[in-house]
């Protein structure tokens, strides 16, 4: 395959790019390198002939058109997004600009490229849009999000992703663009920016700082190891039905407090505190996030039954490997923290 990947210096996109290049595929990697984009993630393939990095914005339609015309990809995989709920509360405009306006520009350039392709490449071409389960809103104590769950976004981030999803759907139905959309749960794994829960807790624990848990810590999320997510995206690209959406979940519902406690136990075993006390002593409950959704849970049976995908990683295995990765890659973490982000709390407006 020959991909144009957007947001390929970010967390999920970076993992997808590394895997694709390792498979011998060609990736044109377009990333604006905003705060969460990190060239260090791509250090192992910086000189690889199958990887072309381009510093640019998906909202630059002229640039996207030139890249499509020059490299003639067989698929566009759109990871590019502002993606943190807390940041969207502090500054929603950036989320609208990237996730809505940027996605529209990307779709317009891709539509024009696709329409000009010859019949064979035109039939094989795909545009895959990576979205989130947060567009569905919140669940009660029971039930799961399915692909037909009505949209009910509750944060500026979720609203911006919902808008981009609707644009993707509209470009399929209005212009025939062969689109696919995936909705994933909470991802975790290597190279995640440390504002997110799991790398944040690891970094603060090692620094001896309080481990902030929002509210009562009983918010539930469906956790998905990033490697499993990348394989799901590949499965949907290869086998998914054009115009369809697919939910991607790890079958790992966990309360936030339980995730934090599990991280503390793993760190106790691997990197004990100098005073011998458990890391759980650092857990501190803080005021909840404004509008915090109580529970997300994904029904991924469509992806499992129709396309044969299922996650390989249990939450316990994935979390242990994630902790091991961060402990072994502290220079990567420190270079991230040398930027504008210093583990401070955001999103409390």
C-alpha positions as CSV (number, residue, x, y, z in Angstrom):
1,X,0.0,0.0,0.0
2,X,0.9,3.6,-0.5
3,X,-0.7,5.8,2.1
4,X,-1.1,9.5,2.7
5,X,-1.3,9.6,6.5
6,X,-2.3,12.9,8.3
7,X,-1.3,13.4,11.9
8,X,1.4,10.8,11.5
9,X,3.7,12.4,14.2
10,X,1.0,12.1,16.8
11,X,0.2,9.2,19.1
12,X,-2.0,6.8,17.2
13,X,-0.9,8.1,13.8
14,X,2.8,7.7,14.7
15,X,2.2,4.1,15.8
16,X,0.4,3.4,12.5
17,X,3.2,4.9,10.4
18,X,5.9,2.9,12.2
19,X,4.0,-0.3,11.7
20,X,3.2,0.5,8.0
21,X,6.9,1.2,7.2
22,X,8.0,-1.9,9.0
23,X,5.7,-3.8,6.7
24,X,7.4,-2.4,3.7
25,X,4.7,0.0,2.8
26,X,5.1,3.6,1.7
27,X,3.8,6.5,3.8
28,X,3.6,10.2,3.0
29,X,3.3,11.6,6.5
30,X,1.6,15.1,6.7
31,X,1.7,16.6,10.2
32,X,1.4,20.2,11.4
33,X,3.6,19.4,14.4
34,X,1.4,21.2,16.9
35,X,2.2,20.6,20.6
36,X,1.3,16.9,20.5
37,X,3.1,16.2,17.3
38,X,6.6,14.8,17.9
39,X,9.3,14.1,15.3
40,X,11.1,12.0,18.0
41,X,8.4,9.4,17.6
42,X,9.6,8.9,14.0
43,X,13.3,8.8,14.8
44,X,13.7,5.2,13.7
45,X,12.5,5.9,10.2
46,X,13.7,9.4,9.6
47,X,15.9,8.3,6.7
48,X,13.8,5.4,5.6
49,X,13.1,5.5,1.8
50,X,9.5,4.4,2.4
51,X,8.7,7.4,4.7
52,X,8.3,11.0,3.5
53,X,7.6,13.5,6.2
54,X,5.9,16.7,5.2
55,X,5.4,19.5,7.8
56,X,2.1,21.0,6.9
57,X,-1.6,21.4,7.7
58,X,-4.5,19.4,6.5
59,X,-6.3,22.8,6.1
60,X,-3.8,23.7,3.3
61,X,-5.8,22.4,0.4
62,X,-3.1,23.3,-2.1
63,X,-0.5,21.4,-0.3
64,X,-2.7,18.3,0.1
65,X,-3.5,18.4,-3.6
66,X,0.1,18.6,-4.5
67,X,1.0,15.7,-2.3
68,X,-1.8,13.6,-3.7
69,X,-0.8,14.4,-7.3
70,X,2.9,13.7,-6.7
71,X,2.7,10.5,-4.6
72,X,-0.6,9.1,-5.9
73,X,-1.6,7.2,-2.7
74,X,-4.1,4.3,-2.7
75,X,-5.6,5.5,0.6
76,X,-5.8,8.6,2.9
77,X,-5.9,7.8,6.6
78,X,-6.9,10.9,8.6
79,X,-5.6,10.9,12.2
80,X,-5.0,14.6,12.2
81,X,-7.0,16.2,15.1
82,X,-6.9,18.2,18.2
83,X,-7.8,15.5,20.6
84,X,-7.8,16.3,24.3
85,X,-11.1,17.2,26.0
86,X,-9.5,19.4,28.7
87,X,-7.8,21.5,26.0
88,X,-11.0,21.8,24.1
89,X,-12.7,23.3,27.2
90,X,-9.9,25.9,27.5
91,X,-9.8,26.7,23.8
92,X,-12.5,25.3,21.6
93,X,-11.6,27.4,18.5
94,X,-8.5,25.4,17.7
95,X,-10.6,22.2,17.7
96,X,-13.1,23.7,15.2
97,X,-10.3,24.9,13.0
98,X,-8.4,21.6,12.8
99,X,-11.1,19.0,13.2
100,X,-13.9,20.7,11.2
101,X,-12.4,23.2,8.8
102,X,-9.2,21.2,8.3
103,X,-11.1,18.0,7.6
104,X,-13.3,19.8,5.1
105,X,-10.2,21.0,3.2
106,X,-8.7,17.5,3.3
107,X,-12.0,16.0,1.9
108,X,-12.2,18.5,-0.9
109,X,-8.7,17.9,-2.1
110,X,-9.1,14.1,-1.8
111,X,-12.4,14.2,-3.7
112,X,-10.9,16.1,-6.6
113,X,-7.9,13.7,-6.7
114,X,-10.1,10.6,-6.5
115,X,-12.5,11.8,-9.2
116,X,-9.5,12.2,-11.6
117,X,-8.2,8.7,-11.1
118,X,-8.5,6.0,-13.7
119,X,-11.1,3.3,-13.1
120,X,-8.9,0.7,-11.4
121,X,-7.1,2.9,-8.9
122,X,-10.4,4.8,-8.4
123,X,-12.2,1.7,-7.4
124,X,-9.5,0.6,-5.0
125,X,-9.0,4.1,-3.3
126,X,-10.2,4.6,0.3
127,X,-10.5,7.6,2.6
128,X,-10.5,6.4,6.3
129,X,-11.4,8.9,9.0
130,X,-10.4,8.1,12.5
131,X,-12.9,9.3,15.1
132,X,-13.9,8.7,18.7
133,X,-16.6,7.1,20.8
134,X,-17.0,10.5,22.6
135,X,-19.3,11.7,19.7
136,X,-22.0,9.4,21.2
137,X,-22.1,11.2,24.6
138,X,-22.4,9.3,27.8
139,X,-23.9,6.0,28.8
140,X,-25.7,4.9,32.0
141,X,-24.5,2.0,34.1
142,X,-25.4,-0.5,31.3
143,X,-25.4,-0.8,27.6
144,X,-22.8,-0.1,24.8
145,X,-22.3,2.3,22.0
146,X,-23.1,0.8,18.6
147,X,-22.6,2.2,15.1
148,X,-26.3,3.3,15.2
149,X,-26.1,5.1,18.6
150,X,-27.4,8.7,18.1
151,X,-24.7,11.4,18.4
152,X,-24.8,13.5,21.6
153,X,-21.4,15.1,22.0
154,X,-20.8,16.8,25.4
155,X,-17.5,18.6,25.0
156,X,-16.1,21.0,22.4
157,X,-13.7,18.2,21.3
158,X,-16.5,15.7,20.9
159,X,-18.6,18.2,19.0
160,X,-15.8,19.0,16.6
161,X,-15.2,15.3,15.9
162,X,-19.0,14.8,15.4
163,X,-19.0,17.6,12.8
164,X,-16.0,16.0,11.0
165,X,-17.8,12.6,11.0
166,X,-20.8,14.2,9.4
167,X,-18.7,15.9,6.7
168,X,-17.1,12.5,5.9
169,X,-20.5,10.9,5.6
170,X,-21.8,13.8,3.4
171,X,-18.8,13.5,1.0
172,X,-19.6,9.8,0.5
173,X,-23.3,10.4,-0.1
174,X,-23.0,13.6,-2.1
175,X,-19.9,12.9,-4.2
176,X,-19.4,9.1,-4.0
177,X,-16.1,9.4,-2.2
178,X,-15.2,5.9,-0.9
179,X,-15.1,6.7,2.8
180,X,-14.7,4.6,6.0
181,X,-15.1,5.9,9.5
182,X,-13.9,4.2,12.8
183,X,-14.8,5.2,16.3
184,X,-12.4,4.0,19.0
185,X,-12.3,4.0,22.8
186,X,-9.5,5.3,25.0
187,X,-6.2,4.4,23.4
188,X,-3.0,3.8,25.4
189,X,0.5,2.6,24.6
190,X,3.9,3.9,23.5
191,X,4.4,7.5,22.3
192,X,1.3,9.0,23.9
193,X,1.5,12.7,24.9
194,X,1.7,12.9,28.7
195,X,-1.4,15.0,29.2
196,X,-3.5,11.8,28.9
197,X,-4.3,9.7,31.9
198,X,-1.9,6.8,31.7
199,X,1.3,8.6,30.7
200,X,0.4,11.5,33.0
201,X,0.1,9.2,36.0
202,X,3.4,7.5,35.2
203,X,5.3,10.8,34.8
204,X,3.8,12.3,38.0
205,X,4.4,9.2,40.0
206,X,8.1,9.1,39.0
207,X,8.4,12.8,39.8
208,X,6.9,12.3,43.3
209,X,3.9,14.6,42.5
210,X,0.3,14.1,43.4
211,X,-1.6,11.7,41.1
212,X,-4.8,13.7,40.2
213,X,-8.0,11.7,39.9
214,X,-11.1,13.6,38.8
215,X,-14.1,13.6,41.0
216,X,-14.7,10.2,42.7
217,X,-12.6,8.4,40.0
218,X,-15.5,6.1,39.1
219,X,-15.8,7.3,35.5
220,X,-15.7,4.3,33.2
221,X,-13.8,4.1,29.9
222,X,-13.3,1.3,27.3
223,X,-9.5,1.0,27.0
224,X,-7.8,-0.1,23.7
225,X,-4.1,-0.8,23.2
226,X,-2.8,1.4,20.3
227,X,-1.3,-1.6,18.4
228,X,-4.7,-3.3,18.4
229,X,-6.3,-0.1,17.1
230,X,-3.7,0.2,14.3
231,X,-4.5,-3.4,13.2
232,X,-8.3,-2.6,13.3
233,X,-7.7,0.4,11.0
234,X,-5.8,-1.8,8.6
235,X,-8.6,-4.4,8.7
236,X,-11.2,-1.8,7.9
237,X,-9.1,-0.4,5.0
238,X,-8.7,-3.8,3.5
239,X,-12.1,-5.3,4.1
240,X,-14.5,-2.6,5.2
241,X,-17.6,-1.8,3.3
242,X,-17.5,1.7,1.7
243,X,-19.6,4.3,3.5
244,X,-19.8,2.2,6.7
245,X,-18.7,3.0,10.2
246,X,-17.0,0.6,12.6
247,X,-16.6,0.8,16.3
248,X,-13.2,-0.3,17.7
249,X,-13.1,-1.3,21.3
250,X,-10.7,-3.3,23.5
251,X,-13.4,-5.0,25.6
252,X,-11.7,-3.5,28.7
253,X,-14.1,-1.3,30.7
254,X,-12.2,0.2,33.6
255,X,-12.9,2.9,36.2
256,X,-10.3,5.7,36.2
257,X,-9.4,5.0,39.8
258,X,-8.8,1.3,39.0
259,X,-6.5,2.3,36.2
260,X,-4.5,4.6,38.4
261,X,-4.2,2.0,41.1
262,X,-3.1,-0.6,38.6
263,X,-0.4,1.8,37.4
264,X,0.8,2.4,40.9
265,X,1.1,-1.4,41.5
266,X,3.1,-1.9,38.3
267,X,5.4,1.0,39.2
268,X,5.8,-0.4,42.8
269,X,7.2,-3.6,41.3
270,X,9.4,-2.0,38.6
271,X,10.6,1.3,40.0
272,X,9.9,1.4,43.8
273,X,9.8,4.8,45.5
274,X,13.0,5.7,47.4
275,X,11.2,5.6,50.7
276,X,9.7,2.2,50.0
277,X,6.1,3.5,50.3
278,X,3.5,2.5,47.6
279,X,2.8,5.0,44.8
280,X,-0.9,4.8,45.7
281,X,0.0,7.2,48.6
282,X,0.3,9.9,45.9
283,X,-3.3,9.6,44.6
284,X,-5.2,12.8,45.1
285,X,-8.9,13.4,44.3
286,X,-9.4,16.7,42.6
287,X,-12.6,18.6,41.4
288,X,-14.1,16.9,38.4
289,X,-13.8,18.0,34.8
290,X,-16.7,20.3,33.6
291,X,-19.3,18.2,31.9
292,X,-17.3,14.9,32.5
293,X,-19.1,12.0,30.8
294,X,-19.7,9.2,33.3
295,X,-19.3,6.1,31.2
296,X,-18.2,5.0,27.7
297,X,-18.4,1.4,26.5
298,X,-18.1,0.1,22.9
299,X,-19.8,-2.7,21.1
300,X,-17.2,-3.8,18.5
301,X,-19.2,-6.9,17.4
302,X,-19.7,-5.5,13.8
303,X,-16.0,-5.3,13.3
304,X,-15.5,-8.7,14.9
305,X,-18.2,-10.5,13.1
306,X,-18.1,-8.8,9.7
307,X,-14.4,-8.4,9.3
308,X,-12.9,-10.9,11.7
309,X,-10.9,-8.4,13.9
310,X,-10.5,-8.8,17.6
311,X,-8.0,-7.2,20.0
312,X,-4.8,-9.3,20.8
313,X,-3.9,-7.4,24.0
314,X,-5.7,-7.8,27.3
315,X,-5.7,-4.6,29.4
316,X,-3.3,-6.2,31.9
317,X,-0.8,-7.1,29.3
318,X,-1.1,-3.8,27.4
319,X,-0.8,-1.7,30.6
320,X,2.3,-3.6,31.7
321,X,4.0,-3.2,28.4
322,X,3.1,0.5,28.3
323,X,4.7,1.1,31.8
324,X,7.8,-0.8,30.6
325,X,8.0,1.3,27.5
326,X,7.8,4.6,29.4
327,X,10.3,3.5,32.0
328,X,12.7,2.5,29.1
329,X,12.1,5.8,27.2
330,X,12.4,8.5,29.8
331,X,14.5,10.7,27.4
332,X,11.6,10.7,25.0
333,X,9.3,11.8,27.8
334,X,11.6,14.5,29.1
335,X,12.0,16.0,25.6
336,X,8.2,16.3,25.4
337,X,8.1,17.9,28.9
338,X,10.8,20.3,27.8
339,X,8.2,22.0,25.6
340,X,5.2,24.1,26.7
341,X,3.5,21.3,28.7
342,X,4.6,20.8,32.3
343,X,2.1,18.2,33.6
344,X,-0.1,21.1,34.8
345,X,-3.9,20.6,34.9
346,X,-5.8,22.1,32.1
347,X,-9.5,22.3,31.1
348,X,-10.9,23.7,34.4
349,X,-12.6,26.7,32.8
